[in-house]
Amino acid sequence: MVKTIRLANDDLHTELLKIQGRIQAESGEFTSMDDVIQKLVKCYKKFQKRI
């Protein structure tokens, strides 16, 4: 299934690409934007549990 996410502005897209690059550099493997979003959601859930 393919979903499309609309981003409010180019700055947000740029930040997502930076995160994708950082994750890819750490793992040494290709990182899809889906992987980036999954990781961000996982981090957000952990953060919410601490509040």
N, C-alpha and C positions, 0 to 999 in steps of 0.2 A: 504494500500500500504506500502510495506517495502522498505526502502532505506538504503544503507550502506554507512557510511562515513569512509574513510581511514585517519588515523591520521599519521602524519609524524614521530612521535617518541613516546616513552613511557612516556616521561615527560609531553607531552600535555595531554595524557590520564589520568595521575595522577592528573593534575590540574583540569581537568573536573570532576573527581571523588570527589575532595575536594569541588568544587563548588556545586556539587550535594548533598554532605553531609551537607554543610552549609544551603542550601535551605531546605533540609529535616528537619534539626534541628529546623529551624525557624518556619516552617509550622506544624511540628509534623505529617506530612502525608508522604506516599510514594511519591517520586519524580522520575519520569522516566528521562532518558537521553534526550528524546524529550522535556520535560518540561524545562530542563536545557538549551538546545539550544534555545528554544523559549524565555526564559528570557534573555539570552545573546544577542540575536538579538534585542530584545526590548530595552535593555540598550544601545546597539550600536546605534540604531536609535535615541534615546534621545540625546546621546553624539554628534552625527553628526549634529543635529539641533542647538546645542549650538555653533558649530564652525563657 
